[in-house]
């Protein structure tokens, strides 16, 4: 007689996501990645504020109470961008080392590892944002609105970080080249950041590039974050639909572009 076959455990998708998220977060606590995440936010604050506040302070005097108040949204965005981009390296490494093939042979939905990598990236973005806000406070940035607007400020930054993480994961999974991730994904956000109203008013740019600077996503995100943060009177404007709508439109557009592309890559991997 043969022993009756035992039923194989079938963990829930939520439990699988939780375990995989812990797998991506735990190494950051012992391999120095968390320290790098913290240091990068401080470096972005110093790298933008120290060289530019004397040069650009006069140009922004009628717009913001201080250059720290003016540039803080860009510092927050650059900090979470750096944290989000590491998702691409992790996704490419998993593909090269065959971990994705191992997941394919297991009862795990193709989207679960992706969701876990993005969740770990949001954790890094949260750390980066917290450090950036502390550094911003040290250079003179302050919130001037109620707690609701502060939560909205942080939520918008983290949503942007989640979308960037999603895009970075897609690129890393598709290219499967960890060495190419840094120059491929770090330079474009840095260029868009420097060519935005986060550094200086749009009028300070050459006339021929002003429409691009004004309407590109980083500038729209900065405008919304600046409004949510507020400023001392008479600086700063109200939080209106005309300020929020462009940022929401860019977020929806990016999501509409990334979701089908990710579904295509995941379906190809699942075959």
C-alpha positions as CSV (number, residue, x, y, z in Angstrom):
1,X,0.0,0.0,0.0
2,X,1.2,3.5,-0.7
3,X,0.8,6.3,1.7
4,X,-1.9,8.8,0.8
5,X,-0.7,11.8,-1.0
6,X,-0.7,14.9,1.1
7,X,-2.1,18.1,-0.3
8,X,0.4,20.7,-1.3
9,X,0.1,23.9,0.6
10,X,-1.3,26.7,-1.5
11,X,-0.3,30.0,0.2
12,X,-2.4,33.1,-0.6
13,X,-1.1,35.7,-3.0
14,X,-1.0,38.2,-0.1
15,X,1.2,35.9,1.9
16,X,3.5,35.4,-1.1
17,X,3.7,39.1,-1.6
18,X,4.6,39.7,2.0
19,X,7.3,37.1,2.1
20,X,8.9,38.3,-1.2
21,X,8.7,41.9,0.0
22,X,10.6,40.9,3.1
23,X,13.1,39.2,0.9
24,X,13.8,42.5,-0.9
25,X,13.8,44.7,2.2
26,X,15.9,42.5,4.6
27,X,19.2,42.8,2.7
28,X,19.0,46.6,2.8
29,X,19.4,46.5,6.5
30,X,22.7,44.6,6.4
31,X,24.4,45.4,3.1
32,X,24.6,49.2,3.4
33,X,21.8,49.9,0.9
34,X,19.7,51.7,3.5
35,X,22.7,53.9,4.5
36,X,23.2,54.8,0.8
37,X,19.5,55.6,0.5
38,X,19.7,57.9,3.5
39,X,23.0,59.5,2.3
40,X,21.7,60.1,-1.2
41,X,18.8,62.3,0.1
42,X,21.3,64.4,2.1
43,X,23.6,64.6,-0.9
44,X,20.8,65.7,-3.2
45,X,19.9,68.5,-0.7
46,X,23.4,69.7,-0.4
47,X,24.1,69.3,-4.1
48,X,21.2,71.4,-5.2
49,X,20.9,74.0,-2.4
50,X,24.5,74.9,-1.7
51,X,25.7,75.7,-5.2
52,X,22.4,77.3,-6.4
53,X,20.9,79.3,-3.5
54,X,23.1,82.3,-3.9
55,X,22.9,82.3,-7.7
56,X,19.1,81.5,-8.0
57,X,17.9,83.1,-4.8
58,X,17.5,86.5,-6.5
59,X,15.6,85.0,-9.4
60,X,13.0,83.4,-7.1
61,X,12.7,86.2,-4.6
62,X,9.3,87.3,-5.8
63,X,8.0,83.7,-6.0
64,X,9.1,82.0,-2.8
65,X,10.1,83.3,0.6
66,X,13.5,81.5,0.3
67,X,15.3,79.3,-2.2
68,X,15.0,76.4,0.2
69,X,11.2,76.7,0.0
70,X,11.4,77.0,-3.8
71,X,13.7,74.0,-4.5
72,X,12.5,71.5,-1.8
73,X,9.9,69.8,-4.1
74,X,12.7,69.0,-6.7
75,X,14.9,67.7,-3.9
76,X,12.2,65.4,-2.7
77,X,11.5,64.2,-6.3
78,X,15.2,63.5,-7.0
79,X,15.6,61.7,-3.7
80,X,12.7,59.3,-4.4
81,X,13.8,58.9,-8.0
82,X,17.2,57.6,-6.9
83,X,15.5,55.1,-4.5
84,X,13.0,54.0,-7.1
85,X,15.6,53.4,-9.8
86,X,17.4,50.7,-7.8
87,X,14.3,48.5,-8.6
88,X,15.6,48.1,-12.1
89,X,18.9,46.8,-11.0
90,X,17.1,44.3,-8.7
91,X,14.8,43.1,-11.4
92,X,17.6,42.7,-13.9
93,X,19.7,40.8,-11.4
94,X,16.8,38.4,-10.7
95,X,16.4,37.8,-14.4
96,X,20.1,37.2,-15.0
97,X,20.5,34.9,-11.9
98,X,17.5,32.7,-12.9
99,X,15.4,33.7,-10.0
100,X,12.5,34.7,-12.3
101,X,12.7,31.2,-13.9
102,X,12.5,29.7,-10.5
103,X,9.4,31.7,-9.7
104,X,7.9,30.6,-13.0
105,X,8.1,26.9,-11.9
106,X,6.4,27.7,-8.6
107,X,2.7,28.5,-7.9
108,X,3.3,32.2,-7.8
109,X,1.4,34.7,-10.0
110,X,3.8,36.5,-12.4
111,X,2.7,39.9,-10.9
112,X,3.5,38.9,-7.3
113,X,7.3,39.4,-7.6
114,X,6.8,42.7,-9.4
115,X,4.4,43.9,-6.6
116,X,7.0,42.8,-4.0
117,X,9.8,44.7,-5.7
118,X,7.7,47.8,-6.0
119,X,6.6,47.6,-2.4
120,X,10.3,47.4,-1.3
121,X,11.0,50.4,-3.6
122,X,8.2,52.4,-1.9
123,X,9.8,51.5,1.4
124,X,13.1,53.0,0.2
125,X,11.2,56.0,-1.2
126,X,9.6,56.6,2.2
127,X,13.0,56.6,3.8
128,X,14.4,58.9,1.2
129,X,11.4,61.3,1.5
130,X,11.7,61.4,5.3
131,X,15.4,62.2,5.2
132,X,14.9,64.8,2.5
133,X,12.3,66.5,4.6
134,X,14.6,66.6,7.6
135,X,17.4,68.0,5.4
136,X,14.9,70.5,3.9
137,X,14.0,71.6,7.4
138,X,17.7,72.2,8.2
139,X,18.1,74.5,5.2
140,X,14.9,76.4,5.9
141,X,12.0,74.6,4.2
142,X,8.7,74.7,6.1
143,X,5.1,73.4,5.5
144,X,2.7,76.3,5.8
145,X,-0.6,74.4,5.4
146,X,-2.7,72.0,7.5
147,X,-1.9,68.3,8.1
148,X,-4.2,67.3,5.2
149,X,-2.0,69.1,2.7
150,X,1.2,67.7,4.3
151,X,-0.2,64.2,3.9
152,X,-1.2,65.0,0.3
153,X,2.3,66.3,-0.4
154,X,3.9,63.1,0.9
155,X,1.3,60.9,-0.8
156,X,1.9,62.5,-4.2
157,X,5.7,62.0,-3.8
158,X,5.3,58.3,-2.9
159,X,2.8,57.7,-5.8
160,X,5.3,59.2,-8.2
161,X,8.0,57.0,-6.6
162,X,5.7,53.9,-7.0
163,X,5.2,54.7,-10.7
164,X,8.9,55.3,-11.3
165,X,9.6,52.0,-9.5
166,X,7.1,50.2,-11.8
167,X,8.7,51.7,-14.9
168,X,12.2,50.8,-13.6
169,X,11.1,47.2,-12.8
170,X,9.8,46.9,-16.3
171,X,13.0,48.2,-17.9
172,X,15.1,45.9,-15.7
173,X,13.0,42.8,-16.4
174,X,13.0,43.5,-20.2
175,X,16.7,44.3,-20.7
176,X,18.2,41.8,-18.2
177,X,21.4,43.9,-18.0
178,X,22.2,45.1,-14.4
179,X,25.3,47.0,-15.6
180,X,23.3,49.2,-17.9
181,X,20.7,50.2,-15.4
182,X,22.6,53.1,-13.7
183,X,23.4,55.3,-16.8
184,X,20.1,54.3,-18.5
185,X,17.8,55.4,-15.7
186,X,19.6,57.9,-13.5
187,X,20.5,60.4,-16.3
188,X,17.0,61.1,-17.7
189,X,15.4,62.1,-14.4
190,X,18.5,64.3,-13.6
191,X,18.2,66.0,-17.0
192,X,14.5,66.6,-16.6
193,X,15.0,67.9,-13.1
194,X,17.6,70.5,-14.2
195,X,15.3,71.5,-17.1
196,X,12.4,72.2,-14.9
197,X,10.9,75.0,-12.8
198,X,12.2,73.2,-9.7
199,X,15.6,74.9,-10.2
200,X,14.6,78.3,-11.5
201,X,11.5,80.1,-12.9
202,X,10.6,79.2,-16.5
203,X,11.3,82.8,-17.5
204,X,15.0,82.2,-16.8
205,X,15.3,79.6,-19.5
206,X,15.8,80.4,-23.2
207,X,12.6,81.3,-24.9
208,X,12.7,78.4,-27.3
209,X,12.7,75.8,-24.6
210,X,10.3,77.4,-22.2
211,X,7.2,75.5,-23.4
212,X,9.0,72.2,-22.8
213,X,10.2,73.3,-19.4
214,X,6.8,74.5,-18.4
215,X,4.8,71.4,-19.4
216,X,7.1,68.5,-18.8
217,X,6.1,66.2,-15.9
218,X,8.8,67.2,-13.4
219,X,7.7,70.8,-13.6
220,X,4.1,69.9,-13.2
221,X,4.8,67.8,-10.2
222,X,7.0,70.5,-8.7
223,X,4.2,73.1,-9.2
224,X,1.7,70.9,-7.4
225,X,4.1,70.0,-4.5
226,X,5.0,73.7,-4.1
227,X,1.3,74.6,-3.8
228,X,0.6,71.8,-1.3
229,X,3.6,72.9,0.8
230,X,2.4,76.5,0.9
231,X,4.5,79.5,1.8
232,X,4.4,82.7,3.9
233,X,2.2,85.5,2.5
234,X,2.4,87.0,0.0
235,X,4.2,84.1,-1.6
236,X,2.6,80.9,-2.6
237,X,-0.8,80.4,-4.3
238,X,-3.9,78.4,-3.5
239,X,-4.3,74.7,-4.2
240,X,-6.7,74.8,-7.2
241,X,-7.8,72.2,-9.8
242,X,-5.7,74.0,-12.4
243,X,-2.7,73.2,-10.3
244,X,-3.6,69.6,-9.5
245,X,-5.0,68.5,-12.9
246,X,-1.7,68.5,-14.9
247,X,0.0,66.3,-12.3
248,X,-2.9,63.9,-12.1
249,X,-3.0,63.8,-15.9
250,X,0.7,62.9,-16.1
251,X,0.3,60.2,-13.4
252,X,-2.7,58.7,-15.3
253,X,-0.9,58.9,-18.6
254,X,2.2,57.1,-17.2
255,X,0.1,54.4,-15.6
256,X,-1.8,53.9,-18.8
257,X,1.5,53.5,-20.7
258,X,3.2,51.2,-18.1
259,X,0.4,48.8,-17.3
260,X,0.0,47.3,-20.8
261,X,3.8,47.2,-21.3
262,X,4.2,45.4,-18.0
263,X,1.4,42.9,-18.9
264,X,3.1,42.2,-22.2
265,X,6.5,41.5,-20.5
266,X,4.9,39.4,-17.8
267,X,2.9,37.4,-20.3
268,X,6.1,36.7,-22.3
269,X,7.9,35.6,-19.1
270,X,5.0,33.3,-18.1
271,X,5.2,31.2,-21.3
